[in-house]
Amino acid sequence: MKAFACGDVVPGCEARWVCSTEDEILARVGAHASSAHGLTEISPELVGAVRGSIVAA
């Protein structure tokens, strides 16, 4: 299992996910980034920050 807390990348955001795979987390975080943070593009730097903050759950 993998876990990610959005607040590790976007201070103040309380969203968290625990998923089976890193790819599943990335898909959910992408949808969240659009709906909660208004992002229309996900930069490679943001993907890298998210990947770097994913931990084993």
Secondary structure, DSSP 8 states (H G I E B T S, - for coil): -EEEEGGGTSTT---EEEESSHHHHHHHHHHHHHHHH--S---HHHHHHHHHH-EE-
